[in-house]
């Protein structure tokens, strides 16, 4: 859990690449850590929406978590996030 907290702090300090790397490390150590998976996607989408989009497809089927990531990506205002939201809603 300390790794997830470190990733959240990095994301809060507007360091999405660092946050994504920390979350990835947590996932490598514990692939079942769902919180780290969602955090990894959120951080990745902040610096590379295309890469985040492919990661989003691999997230566990958790509607609230997926909605949270989508809304945050949409608020960031990227075209890729809008495409992902349309695709997700169509599915």
C-alpha positions as CSV (number, residue, x, y, z in Angstrom):
1,X,0.0,0.0,0.0
2,X,2.9,2.5,0.5
3,X,3.6,2.4,-3.2
4,X,0.0,3.3,-4.0
5,X,0.2,6.3,-1.6
6,X,3.5,7.4,-3.3
7,X,1.8,7.1,-6.7
8,X,-1.2,9.2,-5.5
9,X,1.2,11.9,-4.1
10,X,3.1,12.0,-7.4
11,X,-0.2,12.4,-9.3
12,X,-1.3,15.1,-6.9
13,X,2.0,16.9,-7.6
14,X,1.2,16.8,-11.3
15,X,3.9,14.2,-12.1
16,X,1.8,11.6,-14.0
17,X,4.8,9.8,-15.6
18,X,6.3,9.2,-12.2
19,X,2.9,8.2,-10.7
20,X,2.4,5.7,-13.6
21,X,5.9,4.2,-13.0
22,X,5.3,3.8,-9.3
23,X,1.9,2.2,-9.9
24,X,3.5,-0.1,-12.4
25,X,6.0,-1.2,-9.8
26,X,3.2,-1.9,-7.4
27,X,1.4,-4.0,-10.1
28,X,4.6,-6.0,-10.8
29,X,5.0,-6.8,-7.1
30,X,1.2,-7.5,-6.7
31,X,-0.8,-8.0,-9.9
32,X,-4.0,-8.4,-7.9
33,X,-3.8,-4.8,-6.6
34,X,-6.8,-3.4,-8.4
35,X,-6.3,0.1,-6.9
36,X,-2.8,0.2,-8.5
37,X,-4.2,-0.9,-11.8
38,X,-6.8,1.9,-11.9
39,X,-4.2,4.4,-10.7
40,X,-1.7,3.3,-13.4
41,X,-4.3,3.8,-16.1
42,X,-5.3,7.2,-14.7
43,X,-1.7,8.4,-14.5
44,X,-0.9,7.1,-17.9
45,X,-3.9,8.8,-19.5
46,X,-2.7,12.1,-18.1
47,X,0.5,12.0,-20.1
48,X,-0.4,9.7,-23.0
49,X,-4.0,9.2,-23.7
50,X,-3.3,6.6,-26.4
51,X,-1.3,4.4,-24.2
52,X,-3.8,4.8,-21.4
53,X,-6.6,3.8,-23.8
54,X,-5.0,0.4,-24.4
55,X,-4.5,0.0,-20.7
56,X,-8.1,1.0,-20.0
57,X,-9.3,-2.0,-22.0
58,X,-7.4,-4.4,-19.7
59,X,-8.9,-3.0,-16.5
60,X,-11.1,-5.2,-14.3
61,X,-14.8,-5.0,-14.9
62,X,-15.5,-2.5,-12.1
63,X,-18.1,0.1,-13.4
64,X,-17.4,2.8,-10.8
65,X,-13.7,2.6,-11.2
66,X,-13.9,2.7,-15.0
67,X,-16.3,5.6,-14.8
68,X,-14.0,7.5,-12.5
69,X,-11.0,7.1,-14.9
70,X,-13.2,8.1,-17.9
71,X,-14.5,11.2,-16.2
72,X,-11.1,12.3,-15.2
73,X,-9.8,11.8,-18.7
74,X,-12.7,13.7,-20.2
75,X,-12.0,16.6,-17.8
76,X,-8.5,16.7,-19.1
77,X,-10.0,17.5,-22.5
78,X,-8.2,15.2,-24.9
79,X,-9.8,13.9,-28.1
80,X,-8.6,10.4,-27.4
81,X,-10.5,10.5,-24.1
82,X,-13.7,11.5,-25.9
83,X,-13.2,8.6,-28.3
84,X,-12.7,6.2,-25.5
85,X,-15.8,7.5,-23.7
86,X,-17.9,7.1,-26.9
87,X,-16.5,3.6,-27.4
88,X,-17.1,2.6,-23.8
89,X,-20.7,3.8,-23.8
90,X,-21.4,2.0,-27.1
91,X,-20.2,-1.3,-25.6
